[in-house]
Amino acid sequence: MEDLIRSGGYFAYVILFLYSFGGGFVGLVIAGVLSYAGDLNIVVSMIVAGSANFIGDQFLFYMARTNKIYARDTMKKYGRKVALAHLLMRRHGSPVVFIQKYIYGIKTLIPLAMGLTKYSYQKFTIYNAFASVLWAIVIGYSSYMLGEIILTYAEEYKYYGVAFILAIVFGTSYYFKKI
């Protein structure tokens, strides 16, 4: 995927947009590192990923608001994660829109769950806009700044890095499946 992004030019931003529509954390991290390497522009990457993330959450909220039966049926598959989403909404209220951007496994469920409630569409839009901008800046800038470390050690320890990343991905997936 890295070679595709490097050789793709503007196509890389299209890939980042599409990937960020449904989440985008890993895509933005890769874009940040590639921006540090000079292959992409970090500001454009953050704008593309943040915009797609905002639009994706708005879509999920709107879909749940206008098609409650489909949203409920979709959410039934994720019982424990939906319970966690409702618990976070009760405990934290509106700030959960910010929190959900960083929690793997419930990122798509929070907008759906909020869309099923009487939560204000305008309020969700405002919080989602700020949360998307903050998410893009925090993740994009952090990965850009960590680009030097990642690129320095990537070649030397590439096999350990792949094993480490796979361990994190599988560990996180396992953890959230158990919740």
N, C-alpha and C positions, 0 to 999 in steps of 0.2 A: 504494500500500500504506500510505503514511503517513497518508492521510486515513481509510482503513479502520481503522487502529489508533486514531487520535485519536477517532473517533466510535463505536468499538466497545465501549468500556468494558472489562468483564471478557472480552469476546470477544477483545480484544487479547492477553490472557494465554493464552488457549486457542491462538491462532495461534502465540505465542511458544513454548508448550510443544510443539506439534506440530513446529515448525521446529527446535527444539533437540533433539528426539529423534534426529535424524540428524546433528547437528552444532551449529548454532545460533550460530556466531560473529557473522555479520552481523545476525541477529535480535536478539542481545543488545546489539550496538553501537547499533542503531536504538532499542531499548528504553531504553538508557542516555541517549541524546540526548533522546528524548522525555520521559524522567524529569526531565532537567534543565529542559526546557521546561514541566514541570508537568502533562503529559498522562498520565504513568504514575508508579508508585511504584518507585523503584530497588531497594529491598529486596525487594519482591514479585517484580519482574522477575528479580533474581538468584536467588531461591529457585526460581521456576518454571523458568528456563533451566537452572540447575544440576541440579535434580531430573530434568528430562527428559533431559539429557545423561547423567546417571548411569544412568537406566533404559534408555536406548538402547544404551549400551555393555554393560550387563549382558545385555540381550537378544541382542546380537550374539555375546557370549562364550558364552552358554548355547546359542544356536542352533548354533554351530560345535561345541560339546562334544557335543551330542546328535544332530546331523545332519552328520557329517563329510563325507559324499559331496557333499551340496549345497554346503557351505561351500567345499570344494576346487574344485568346478566353478565356483562364483561367483568365486573368487579367480584362476582361470586366465586370466580376461579382463584382469587387471591385473598381468601378469608383472613388469615393472620395479618397480612400486610394492610388490608383495608382496616382492620381493627387498630393497627398501629397508626394509620393515617388519621382515623377518627380520634384516637387518644391524643395525638399531637395537636389536632385542631382544637380539641377541648382545652388542653393544657396551655397552649401558646396563642391561640386565636390567630389573628391576621399575620403575625410574624412567621407562621408556619409556611407561608408562601416563600419566604427567604430560606428557611431551614431546608425545605424539600429539594431545593436545587442541588444540595450537597449530599443527600442520602440516597444511595443506590437502592433500588428496589421499590421505592415509593414515589419517585419523581413524577411518574405519570398518574399515580393514583390520587394524589392530593388535588390536582385540578378537577379530576372526575368527581371526587367526593365533595368538593366545595360546590361544584356545579349542581349536584343533587340537592344541596341545601338551599336555604333562602339567602345565602350570602350575596351581597350586592355585586353585580357585574362590574359597575364602575369602580368600586373599591378594589375588587380583584385585579382589574386592569391596571390601576395605579400601583398597587403593591407588586404585581408581576413585572411591570416596566422597570421599577427600581431594582427589584431582585435580579432581573435578567442582566441589567447593566452592571450591577455589583458582581454577580457571578462571572460575567465575561472578563471584567477587569481583574478580579482576584485570581481566577484560574489562569487566564491568559498571561498576565504579568508574572505570576509565580512561575509558570512553566517556562516563560521567556528567560527569567533570571536563573532558573535551574538548568537552562539549556547548556551552559558552559560545563557544569558538572556532569550532566547526562552525556554530552558529546565527548567529553574527555575520557570517561570510563566506559562508554558504550563499546568501543572497539576492543579495548583490552579485556573487558569482562563480559563480552556479549552473551556467552552461554549462561553465565550466572545471572545476568540481567533478565534473560528470557525466563529462566526458571523462577526468579524472584517475582516477576510480573505475573506469571501464570499462578504462582502460589497465592498472590494477593487476590487475583480475580476469582480463583476457585474458593479460597477462604472466605471472601466476602459473599460470594454466591451461596455457599454452604451456610454461613451465618444467617443470612436473610431468609433462607428457606426454612431454617429452624425457628425463626421468630413467629 
